[in-house]
């Protein structure tokens, strides 16, 4: 495959857009953690599924950190590809662009995992209402 500026330009709108999605997800998660923290510290309110929620939130934070890290590497590799093309080192540009694509794929895989954990968190959150409905 011949690589030129057009190939790398395809990634430029995608990477910042996906990083915005990740950042919004992180912002929402941090708001949720702050809310739960305030309920615990100020109101001494602890739901029955408290321990599971903490494990779940920790898993989500770890996953999002890795997700954002790999997306950032993808963006960096994309910029390095442009720089390698500028220097006319085409073989190096191919390797770096492959790293960009690989980083983005890893990022998306971790994001899919984060969505699974998030879904599990919602099920956990609804479990207390489910128990009341069964009674």
N, C-alpha and C positions, 0 to 999 in steps of 0.2 A: 504494500500500500504506500502510495506517495503521500507524504504529509506536507501540508502547507498552512498558511494562515487561516484559510477557510475552515479547515478541520478543527483547529483550536477555537475558532470563533463560535463554533456550534456549542461549545461548553460554556461560553461566557454568560449567556442569559440563564442557563439551567442551574449553574452552581450557586450564584447569589440567591436565586429564587428558592432553591431547596434549603439553603442556609437560613433564609428568613422563616421558612416553615419550622425548622429545627429550633430557631431562637424563640419563636412564638410558643412552641411546645415547652421549652425550658422556662420561659417566663410564666406560663400558666402553672407549671409544676412548682416553681418557687413560690408563687402566690398561695397555692394549696398547702405547701409545707409551712409557710408562715402562719396561715390561718389555723392549722392543726396545732402548731406550737403555741399560739396565743390561747387557744382553748385549753390546752393542757396547763400552761403556766398560770394564767390569770383566773380561769374558771374552774380549774382542777377537774375538768371533764375528760374522762377517758372512756371511749366506747369499748365494748367487749372485744372487738376485733383489732384492738390497738396494736398488739405485737405484729400481727400479719400486715397491717397498714404500714408500719415502720419498715418492715422487711421489703415490702413492695415499693415504697417510696425510695429506699436506698438503691434498690435494683434499677429503678427508673432513672435516677440521677446518674448512676454509673453508666448505664446504656446511653443516655443522652450525651454525656461527656465524651464517650468514645465516638458516637455518631458525629458530633460536631467537630471533633478532632480530625477524623478521617475526611470529612467534607472540606475542612480547612487545608489539609494536605492536598486534596484534589485541586483546590483553587490554586495553591502554591505551585503544584506540578504543571497546571495549565499555563500559568504565567512563565514558568521556567521553559516550557515548550516554545512559547513565543520568543523568548530570549535566545534559545538554541537555534531557532529558525533564523532569527536576526543575525546570529553569528555564522549561519550556513553550516551548522553541524547537524545534518539531517538524521544520521544514525542515532545520535544522542537525543534528538528531538523525538524520534519514534519511541525510544525507551522511556523517556520522561512522560510522553503522552500516554503510553501504556500504563505507567504508574498512576497517572491522573485518573484514567478509567477504572483501574483496579481500586484505587482509594474511594472513588465514588460508589462503586459496587459494594464495598465493605461497609461504607456509611449507610447505604440503603438497607443492607441486611440487618445492621444493628437497629435501624429505625423500625424495621418490621418487627424485630424482637421487642422493642419498646412499646409498640402498639399492642402486642400480645400481653405484655405485663400490664399495660394500662387497662386493657379489657378485663384482665383478671382482677384488677383493683376495683373496677366498677361492679363486677359480680360480688366481690367481697363487701363492698359498700351497700349493696342491695340485699345482702343476706339477712340482715336484721329485719328488714321489712318483709322478706319472704317468710321468715319464721313467725312473725305476727299474723300473716295472712293464713298460715296453716293452722293456727290455733283456733 
